[in-house]
Amino acid sequence: MNKKDFEPYKRLFEEAYAEYLEFLKQNNPIKYRKEKREKRKVTSSRFNFYLKTGNSFVAEERDSVIGYVASQTIPYMHGVDKLLWIEYVVVKPEFRKRGVGTALLQKLLDFAKHNGIDRIYTTINPDNEASIKLHQKVGFNVESWKIASLRIIQ
């Protein structure tokens, strides 16, 4: 990933987020209304954060970004020293089921092996069968669990 990838990264995020909102609209209207209010966006500072991690990667075809994995290294969490947290895996719809997501995750696994990272974590929407299958394909143990979060309102 490099600076020139910002606009394609942003467009891919927006496409994937719109797809996610449409899924929620059809399957979970309450969560859809809540999520729509938050209006997630990619800013240059968020992109630069992942750019600086050195462990976020893009997939390209003919010099065009067709997917990306955004991740960060966390020095300690859940009793594990040095883990990698995956925030997003995004692939353009027309390139899905062609090995792009697998290649991105494999690049991340290789990075982890060469950099002494103990474990890789991520969250997956339990209704996202494609994401579950992708992660299982490269060896992730996908379990059912709940997320607890608290939004701090200033």
N, C-alpha and C positions, 0 to 999 in steps of 0.2 A: 504494500500500500504506500502511495506517496501523495504529495499535495495535489497533483493533477487529477486525482481520483475523487476529489470532494463532490463535484456536481453529479457524476454518475452514482456515487455512494448515496447522496441525498435523494436522487430520483428513485433509486431502488428501494430505499427505506420508505419513501412516501407511497410507492406502489404496494409494497408488502403491508404497510400499515392500513392502507385503504382496503386491501384484501382481508385483513384481520377484522377490521370494523364491519365489513359486509358479512363475514362469518358470524360475528357476534350478533349483528342485527337479526339474522335468521335463527340463531340458536340460543341466544341469551340476551334478550332485549334489555334487561335491567343492567347487566354489565356493559352492554353497548352504550346506553345513555351515560353511564359513569365514565367510560373510556373516551367517549366522544368529547366530553367536557374538558378532559385533560389535554387534548390536542398535542400529542407528541410530535416533536420536530427535531430535525438534525440541524444543529448550528455549527458554525465553523469551529467554535471552541470544543464542542463534543467530538467532532471529527478529529480535530488536532489531538485530543486526548488519546484516542485509539491509534492515531498515526504515531505518536510518541512511544506507545507501549512496545513497539517493535514486534508484537506478536498478533497483529491484525493483518489479514491478507485479502487480496482480491483475486478473482479468477477473470481472465480475459480471453476473448476470442477476436482475432483480427484487430487488436489494439482497442477493443471496446470492453468495458467492465460488464460482466454478465452475472457476477455474484461476489459476495464477500463474507468473511467471518470477522467479527469484531470481538476482541478479547483483551483481558488484562491479567497481569500477574499479581497475585495477592500473597504477601509474605507469610501470613498465618491465618487460618480459619478452621474451625471445627476440629481442632487437634491435628491439623495437617500443616506441615511446613511447606512453603512455596507451592501454591496451587495456581492453576490457570482458570479464570472465570470467563465463560463464553456468554457474551451479552446477546449477540445476534448471529444467525446464519441466514443469509438471504441469497436466493437465486432467482433470476428472471424466470417467469413462468414458462416461457418457450424453451428454456434450457434445463428444466427440471427432468428428472429421471434419465439423465445422460451422464451421471457420475460427477457432476460439478460439485455438489454438496459433499460428496464422499471425498473428492480431491481436496477440498478446502479443509475438512476435518482431518484428513491424513496429513496435510501440511502442518496443521496445529499439533498433531500428535508427534510428528518428527521434531518440531520445534521444542516441545516439552521434553522429549527424550534427550535432546542435545543440550538442554539447559537446566538439567537437574530438577525438573518440576515433578512433584510427587503425585499430583492428581489433577484431573480436570472436572470442573463442575459447570452446570448450567441449569436453567429452568426450562421446562417444556410444557406448553399448554396440553393438558391431558386429552383434549379433543383433537389435537393435531397429529393424526396418525402418520402422516408423511414424515414429520420431524422425529417422531418416536422411532419409526423404522430406520431412518437415516442414522440416528445416533446408535441404535442397536447394531446396525450393519458394521460400524467401525469399532464395536466392543463396549459401548456404554451400557451400564446397568440402569435401566429406566424403571423407577419405582413410582408408585402412587403416593402422593403426599400433599399436604396443604401448605400454603404460604401465609405467613403472618407478617403484616406490614403496618406501619403507622406513618401517615403523612403529617409532617410538621407544618402548620400554617402560621406564617409570621404576621 
